[in-house]
Amino acid sequence: MGFETVTWTGESEPTWYETFEGEAKRGFCPTCGSRLAAIDSDIPEIGINVTALDDTSGPDLVPIHASFPDNAVHWLPPVPETEHSTAG
């Protein structure tokens, strides 16, 4: 999903911070500070944290990667190994 196709709800859009200058940005809720999303310059899609979604029942929501799977919350089903990343 590209950044321009995401519709944010609530009082305002995320507050974005460059975590690696010119390479990556992370979006946080401006009210509570929860991490919502990530944009990396070399990847055309936006990464959205599943816990930031109000509704996860859509058939088009297919996880392709789980960062830090060893630290996943116990109630979230594991993501099948479909992509590998050195980040997590």
TIMI-2910 file (N, C-alpha, C, CB; in pm, 1 decimal, decimal comma, always signed):
<rs>
+----------+----------+----------+----------+----------+----------+----------+----------+----------+----------+----------+----------+------+
!      n_x !      n_y !      n_z !     ca_x !     ca_y !     ca_z !      c_x !      c_y !      c_z !     cb_x !     cb_y !     cb_z ! resn !
+----------+----------+----------+----------+----------+----------+----------+----------+----------+----------+----------+----------+------+
!    +84,9 !   -115,7 !     +0,0 !     +0,0 !     +0,0 !     +0,0 !    +89,9 !   +122,5 !     +0,0 !    -96,8 !     -0,5 !   +121,2 !  Met !
!    +71,4 !   +209,6 !    -95,0 !   +151,3 !   +330,9 !   -101,7 !   +102,6 !   +435,5 !     -2,5 !   +148,8 !   +387,6 !   -242,2 !  Gly !
!   +192,5 !   +522,6 !    +37,7 !   +162,4 !   +626,3 !   +136,5 !    +43,0 !   +711,3 !    +95,7 !   +283,5 !   +715,1 !   +157,4 !  Phe !
!    +32,6 !   +743,6 !    -33,7 !    -75,0 !   +831,3 !    -79,7 !   -212,3 !   +765,5 !    -76,6 !    -45,9 !   +877,9 !   -219,0 !  Glu !
!   -221,7 !   +635,1 !    -59,0 !   -351,0 !   +566,9 !    -56,2 !   -401,4 !   +542,0 !    +85,3 !   -341,6 !   +435,9 !   -129,9 !  Thr !
!   -327,8 !   +583,8 !   +186,2 !   -367,7 !   +563,0 !   +325,0 !   -454,0 !   +681,0 !   +370,7 !   -242,8 !   +546,5 !   +417,0 !  Val !
!   -565,7 !   +648,3 !   +436,0 !   -651,1 !   +751,3 !   +495,0 !   -640,6 !   +739,6 !   +646,0 !   -800,0 !   +737,4 !   +447,2 !  Thr !
!   -594,9 !   +845,1 !   +708,8 !   -580,7 !   +845,9 !   +853,9 !   -707,9 !   +902,4 !   +915,2 !   -456,4 !   +928,3 !   +897,9 !  Trp !
!   -753,6 !   +844,2 !  +1025,0 !   -871,0 !   +895,8 !  +1094,6 !   -826,5 !   +953,3 !  +1227,6 !   -978,4 !   +785,0 !  +1114,9 !  Thr !
!   -913,9 !  +1024,6 !  +1291,1 !   -878,9 !  +1086,7 !  +1417,9 !   -861,6 !  +1235,4 !  +1398,9 !   -751,7 !  +1024,8 !  +1476,1 !  Gly !
!   -805,1 !  +1299,0 !  +1497,6 !   -792,1 !  +1444,5 !  +1495,7 !   -688,4 !  +1494,4 !  +1396,8 !   -757,7 !  +1493,9 !  +1632,3 !  Glu !
!   -583,0 !  +1418,1 !  +1375,0 !   -478,9 !  +1462,4 !  +1282,5 !   -398,3 !  +1343,6 !  +1231,9 !   -386,2 !  +1564,5 !  +1350,2 !  Ser !
!   -318,4 !  +1369,3 !  +1130,9 !   -231,7 !  +1265,3 !  +1075,8 !   -114,3 !  +1242,0 !  +1170,1 !   -181,2 !  +1304,2 !   +934,2 !  Glu !
!    -41,7 !  +1132,5 !  +1147,7 !    +74,4 !  +1105,1 !  +1234,0 !   +178,6 !  +1216,8 !  +1227,1 !   +139,2 !   +972,1 !  +1194,5 !  Pro !
!   +254,5 !  +1225,1 !  +1331,7 !   +371,9 !  +1312,1 !  +1333,7 !   +487,7 !  +1226,4 !  +1285,5 !   +399,4 !  +1373,6 !  +1478,2 !  Thr !
!   +558,6 !  +1273,5 !  +1184,0 !   +666,2 !  +1194,7 !  +1121,6 !   +802,2 !  +1243,0 !  +1169,2 !   +658,0 !  +1203,1 !   +967,6 !  Trp !
!   +889,0 !  +1147,6 !  +1197,6 !  +1026,9 !  +1174,6 !  +1237,5 !  +1119,7 !  +1094,1 !  +1148,2 !  +1050,3 !  +1140,1 !  +1387,7 !  Tyr !
!  +1225,0 !  +1158,2 !  +1103,0 !  +1325,9 !  +1085,3 !  +1025,7 !  +1412,6 !  +1007,8 !  +1122,9 !  +1412,5 !  +1182,0 !   +938,0 !  Glu !
!  +1409,6 !   +876,5 !  +1111,0 !  +1491,6 !   +793,9 !  +1198,3 !  +1630,8 !   +772,9 !  +1139,8 !  +1424,1 !   +659,5 !  +1222,6 !  Thr !
!  +1639,6 !   +776,6 !  +1009,0 !  +1766,7 !   +773,4 !   +938,9 !  +1754,5 !   +877,5 !   +828,9 !  +1801,1 !   +628,9 !   +881,8 !  Phe !
!  +1826,3 !   +987,4 !   +842,3 !  +1810,3 !  +1101,4 !   +752,5 !  +1814,2 !  +1061,1 !   +605,1 !  +1918,0 !  +1203,8 !   +779,9 !  Glu !
!  +1708,6 !  +1097,7 !   +533,2 !  +1699,0 !  +1068,3 !   +391,3 !  +1668,7 !   +923,0 !   +357,7 !  +1824,5 !  +1106,8 !   +325,9 !  Gly !
!  +1656,9 !   +837,3 !   +458,6 !  +1635,5 !   +694,9 !   +434,5 !  +1505,7 !   +640,6 !   +492,1 !  +1748,8 !   +618,0 !   +490,7 !  Glu !
!  +1467,4 !   +684,0 !   +611,4 !  +1350,9 !   +624,5 !   +676,7 !  +1281,3 !   +725,0 !   +767,0 !  +1391,8 !   +501,6 !   +757,3 !  Ala !
!  +1147,9 !   +712,8 !   +772,2 !  +1066,0 !   +794,2 !   +861,4 !   +973,6 !   +701,4 !   +939,1 !   +984,3 !   +901,6 !   +782,1 !  Lys !
!   +943,4 !   +741,4 !  +1061,0 !   +848,7 !   +668,1 !  +1143,8 !   +737,6 !   +764,8 !  +1184,0 !   +918,7 !   +605,6 !  +1269,9 !  Arg !
!   +613,2 !   +715,0 !  +1179,7 !   +497,9 !   +796,9 !  +1214,0 !   +442,0 !   +759,5 !  +1349,7 !   +390,2 !   +783,7 !  +1108,2 !  Gly !
!   +410,8 !   +860,5 !  +1430,1 !   +360,4 !   +840,6 !  +1565,6 !   +232,0 !   +919,7 !  +1585,9 !   +466,0 !   +882,2 !  +1669,7 !  Phe !
!   +143,2 !   +870,2 !  +1671,1 !    +21,6 !   +941,2 !  +1705,6 !    +61,4 !  +1070,2 !  +1776,8 !    -72,6 !   +853,2 !  +1794,7 !  Cys !
!    +12,6 !  +1186,2 !  +1728,4 !    +49,8 !  +1311,7 !  +1792,4 !    -11,8 !  +1329,3 !  +1930,9 !     +9,6 !  +1426,4 !  +1705,1 !  Pro !
!   -111,2 !  +1248,2 !  +1965,6 !   -176,8 !  +1260,0 !  +2095,6 !   -112,7 !  +1170,5 !  +2200,8 !   -323,8 !  +1226,3 !  +2082,6 !  Thr !
!    -98,2 !  +1040,0 !  +2168,2 !    -48,3 !   +945,4 !  +2269,5 !    +93,5 !   +896,5 !  +2244,3 !   -139,5 !   +827,2 !  +2276,7 !  Cys !
!   +146,2 !   +919,4 !  +2124,5 !   +282,6 !   +878,4 !  +2093,9 !   +298,0 !   +736,0 !  +2043,6 !   +365,1 !   +894,9 !  +2213,3 !  Gly !
!   +186,9 !   +664,3 !  +2024,1 !   +195,6 !   +527,0 !  +1974,1 !   +258,2 !   +523,5 !  +1835,3 !    +56,6 !   +462,1 !  +1970,8 !  Ser !
!   +341,4 !   +423,5 !  +1812,3 !   +402,8 !   +406,3 !  +1680,4 !   +297,1 !   +353,2 !  +1584,8 !   +526,0 !   +309,7 !  +1686,8 !  Arg !
!   +281,6 !   +418,9 !  +1469,6 !   +176,5 !   +382,9 !  +1375,1 !   +228,6 !   +324,1 !  +1245,1 !    +93,7 !   +502,6 !  +1344,9 !  Leu !
!   +335,9 !   +381,7 !  +1190,8 !   +376,8 !   +341,6 !  +1056,3 !   +523,1 !   +374,1 !  +1031,6 !   +289,5 !   +410,0 !   +951,3 !  Ala !
!   +572,1 !   +323,0 !   +918,2 !   +709,6 !   +348,9 !   +876,8 !   +715,3 !   +363,6 !   +725,8 !   +803,9 !   +236,0 !   +924,0 !  Ala !
!   +803,3 !   +450,6 !   +681,2 !   +828,7 !   +469,2 !   +538,6 !   +979,1 !   +459,9 !   +519,0 !   +771,6 !   +606,8 !   +485,7 !  Ile !
!  +1021,3 !   +371,2 !   +430,5 !  +1162,5 !   +358,1 !   +396,7 !  +1181,2 !   +402,2 !   +252,2 !  +1212,9 !   +211,7 !   +418,0 !  Asp !
!  +1287,0 !   +477,1 !   +225,5 !  +1306,1 !   +537,1 !    +93,4 !  +1322,2 !   +434,9 !    -18,4 !  +1426,0 !   +626,5 !    +95,8 !  Ser !
!  +1371,0 !   +315,7 !    +12,5 !  +1394,1 !   +217,0 !    -92,5 !  +1277,9 !   +118,4 !   -110,3 !  +1520,2 !   +140,7 !    -62,5 !  Asp !
!  +1167,4 !   +140,2 !    -38,1 !  +1049,9 !    +53,6 !    -47,6 !   +929,4 !   +140,7 !    -82,3 !  +1025,9 !    -25,6 !    +86,3 !  Ile !
!   +855,6 !   +108,7 !   -189,0 !   +745,2 !   +195,3 !   -231,3 !   +620,7 !   +187,7 !   -142,9 !   +707,2 !   +161,2 !   -370,8 !  Pro !
!   +612,1 !    +89,4 !    -54,6 !   +495,1 !    +75,1 !    +30,9 !   +519,4 !   +137,4 !   +167,2 !   +457,9 !    -71,8 !    +46,2 !  Glu !
!   +409,3 !   +168,5 !   +235,8 !   +416,3 !   +215,0 !   +373,6 !   +393,5 !    +94,5 !   +464,1 !   +311,2 !   +328,6 !   +401,6 !  Ile !
!   +468,3 !    +85,3 !   +569,2 !   +448,2 !    -20,9 !   +667,5 !   +359,5 !    +31,4 !   +778,3 !   +583,3 !    -71,6 !   +724,4 !  Gly !
!   +249,2 !    -36,4 !   +804,5 !   +156,1 !     +6,8 !   +908,6 !   +154,9 !    -98,0 !  +1018,6 !    +12,6 !    +29,0 !   +851,1 !  Ile !
!   +172,0 !    -53,1 !  +1140,9 !   +168,0 !   -145,4 !  +1254,3 !    +26,1 !   -198,3 !  +1267,7 !   +214,8 !    -75,8 !  +1386,6 !  Asn !
!    +11,2 !   -329,0 !  +1274,2 !   -121,5 !   -390,7 !  +1279,9 !   -199,8 !   -341,9 !  +1401,7 !   -109,2 !   -543,7 !  +1283,0 !  Val !
!   -133,4 !   -311,4 !  +1508,9 !   -202,0 !   -263,3 !  +1628,3 !   -255,3 !   -121,2 !  +1611,3 !   -108,5 !   -269,0 !  +1747,1 !  Thr !
!   -219,0 !    -53,2 !  +1503,3 !   -271,0 !    +80,7 !  +1475,8 !   -401,6 !    +77,9 !  +1397,8 !   -168,6 !   +161,0 !  +1399,5 !  Ala !
!   -442,9 !    -39,2 !  +1352,1 !   -564,0 !    -51,2 !  +1270,6 !   -688,1 !    -71,9 !  +1356,3 !   -549,9 !   -166,2 !  +1172,0 !  Leu !
!   -796,8 !     -3,8 !  +1319,2 !   -924,4 !    -24,8 !  +1386,7 !   -989,8 !   -154,5 !  +1343,4 !  -1017,9 !    +91,3 !  +1360,0 !  Asp !
!   -973,3 !   -191,2 !  +1216,4 !  -1038,5 !   -309,8 !  +1161,1 !   -934,5 !   -390,7 !  +1085,6 !  -1158,0 !   -271,3 !  +1068,0 !  Asp !
!   -912,2 !   -511,7 !  +1128,9 !   -813,4 !   -597,7 !  +1063,0 !   -879,9 !   -714,3 !   +990,5 !   -712,9 !   -650,8 !  +1165,1 !  Thr !
!  -1009,9 !   -701,6 !   +959,7 !  -1082,1 !   -812,3 !   +899,1 !  -1082,9 !   -808,8 !   +746,2 !  -1222,6 !   -813,1 !   +949,2 !  Ser !
!  -1028,5 !   -705,2 !   +685,2 !  -1031,7 !   -694,0 !   +540,2 !   -952,0 !   -803,1 !   +471,6 !   -979,9 !   -560,1 !   +497,9 !  Gly !
!  -1008,3 !   -860,3 !   +363,1 !   -936,8 !   -967,2 !   +291,9 !   -808,9 !   -918,1 !   +223,4 !  -1028,3 !  -1029,8 !   +188,4 !  Pro !
!   -796,3 !   -786,3 !   +205,7 !   -677,3 !   -731,9 !   +141,2 !   -564,4 !   -706,7 !   +240,9 !   -711,9 !   -603,0 !    +68,9 !  Asp !
!   -588,8 !   -730,4 !   +368,0 !   -485,0 !   -711,6 !   +469,6 !   -413,8 !   -843,7 !   +493,1 !   -545,3 !   -657,5 !   +602,3 !  Leu !
!   -305,7 !   -863,0 !   +419,8 !   -228,3 !   -985,8 !   +429,1 !    -88,2 !   -949,3 !   +477,7 !   -223,2 !  -1061,1 !   +291,4 !  Val !
!    -51,6 !   -988,5 !   +598,4 !    +82,1 !   -955,9 !   +646,6 !   +189,1 !  -1024,9 !   +563,6 !    +96,5 !   -994,8 !   +792,8 !  Pro !
!   +295,8 !   -951,5 !   +535,5 !   +405,6 !  -1008,8 !   +458,8 !   +534,8 !  -1013,1 !   +538,5 !   +426,6 !   -930,2 !   +331,8 !  Ile !
!   +535,8 !   -948,1 !   +655,6 !   +657,6 !   -946,0 !   +736,1 !   +621,3 !   -912,8 !   +880,2 !   +760,2 !   -843,2 !   +679,8 !  His !
!   +689,2 !   -973,6 !   +973,3 !   +673,6 !   -942,3 !  +1114,6 !   +810,6 !   -908,6 !  +1170,2 !   +608,4 !  -1060,5 !  +1192,8 !  Ala !
!   +826,9 !   -786,4 !  +1215,1 !   +952,6 !   -746,6 !  +1278,7 !   +957,4 !   -803,3 !  +1419,9 !   +967,6 !   -591,7 !  +1281,2 !  Ser !
!  +1072,2 !   -847,8 !  +1460,2 !  +1095,2 !   -898,8 !  +1594,6 !   +991,2 !  -1003,4 !  +1636,0 !  +1094,9 !   -784,2 !  +1693,5 !  Phe !
!   +976,5 !  -1110,9 !  +1558,7 !   +872,2 !  -1210,6 !  +1588,3 !   +887,7 !  -1276,0 !  +1725,4 !   +872,9 !  -1317,9 !  +1482,1 !  Pro !
!  +1006,7 !  -1280,0 !  +1779,6 !  +1025,7 !  -1340,0 !  +1911,5 !   +965,4 !  -1254,7 !  +2022,6 !  +1173,7 !  -1361,5 !  +1938,1 !  Asp !
!   +935,6 !  -1128,3 !  +1991,8 !   +876,7 !  -1037,3 !  +2089,8 !   +730,0 !  -1008,7 !  +2060,9 !   +954,1 !   -907,4 !  +2093,1 !  Asn !
!   +667,1 !  -1087,1 !  +1974,9 !   +528,2 !  -1063,2 !  +1936,1 !   +434,3 !  -1081,7 !  +2055,7 !   +487,5 !  -1157,7 !  +1821,3 !  Ala !
!   +324,8 !  -1006,5 !  +2053,5 !   +224,9 !  -1022,1 !  +2158,7 !   +160,6 !  -1160,2 !  +2145,1 !   +117,0 !   -908,9 !  +2151,2 !  Val !
!   +125,1 !  -1220,6 !  +2256,8 !    +77,0 !  -1358,8 !  +2257,6 !    -56,4 !  -1377,0 !  +2185,5 !    +63,6 !  -1406,7 !  +2399,4 !  His !
!   -137,8 !  -1272,7 !  +2176,0 !   -270,2 !  -1285,8 !  +2115,4 !   -271,6 !  -1268,0 !  +1964,5 !   -362,5 !  -1187,0 !  +2176,6 !  Trp !
!   -160,1 !  -1228,7 !  +1904,8 !   -154,1 !  -1209,0 !  +1760,7 !   -103,2 !  -1335,7 !  +1693,5 !    -64,1 !  -1089,0 !  +1725,3 !  Leu !
!   -178,7 !  -1390,1 !  +1598,1 !   -131,3 !  -1511,8 !  +1530,8 !     +1,5 !  -1486,3 !  +1460,1 !   -236,3 !  -1562,3 !  +1429,6 !  Pro !
!    +88,5 !  -1585,6 !  +1454,2 !   +217,7 !  -1565,9 !  +1387,3 !   +200,2 !  -1541,3 !  +1237,8 !   +308,1 !  -1687,5 !  +1409,7 !  Pro !
!   +289,8 !  -1461,6 !  +1182,7 !   +289,7 !  -1433,4 !  +1039,8 !   +372,9 !  -1541,0 !   +971,5 !   +345,5 !  -1290,0 !  +1009,1 !  Val !
!   +318,0 !  -1604,8 !   +867,9 !   +397,0 !  -1706,0 !   +796,8 !   +526,1 !  -1644,3 !   +742,3 !   +314,4 !  -1768,5 !   +681,2 !  Pro !
!   +627,9 !  -1723,9 !   +732,9 !   +756,1 !  -1676,6 !   +682,0 !   +746,4 !  -1652,1 !   +531,9 !   +868,2 !  -1778,0 !   +713,4 !  Glu !
!   +705,1 !  -1530,3 !   +491,7 !   +690,7 !  -1499,2 !   +349,9 !   +800,4 !  -1407,1 !   +300,7 !   +556,0 !  -1436,6 !   +323,5 !  Thr !
!   +856,5 !  -1325,9 !   +387,8 !   +968,7 !  -1238,6 !   +353,2 !  +1066,9 !  -1239,8 !   +467,6 !   +921,4 !  -1093,7 !   +322,5 !  Glu !
!  +1191,1 !  -1222,0 !   +437,2 !  +1293,3 !  -1218,0 !   +541,0 !  +1360,0 !  -1082,2 !   +540,4 !  +1397,4 !  -1329,9 !   +520,9 !  His !
!  +1390,2 !  -1032,2 !   +656,4 !  +1454,8 !   -902,7 !   +669,4 !  +1564,1 !   -912,9 !   +774,8 !  +1351,9 !   -792,2 !   +706,1 !  Ser !
!  +1670,2 !   -839,7 !   +754,5 !  +1776,9 !   -835,6 !   +853,8 !  +1739,9 !   -743,8 !   +968,6 !  +1907,8 !   -790,2 !   +790,1 !  Thr !
!  +1628,6 !   -668,6 !   +954,7 !  +1587,2 !   -573,8 !  +1058,4 !  +1521,0 !   -642,5 !  +1177,9 !  +1492,0 !   -471,6 !   +999,5 !  Ala !
!  +1468,6 !   -759,3 !  +1161,0 !  +1397,7 !   -818,2 !  +1273,8 !  +1392,5 !   -963,2 !  +1264,3 !  +1261,7 !   -766,0 !  +1284,9 !  Gly !
+----------+----------+----------+----------+----------+----------+----------+----------+----------+----------+----------+----------+------+
</rs>
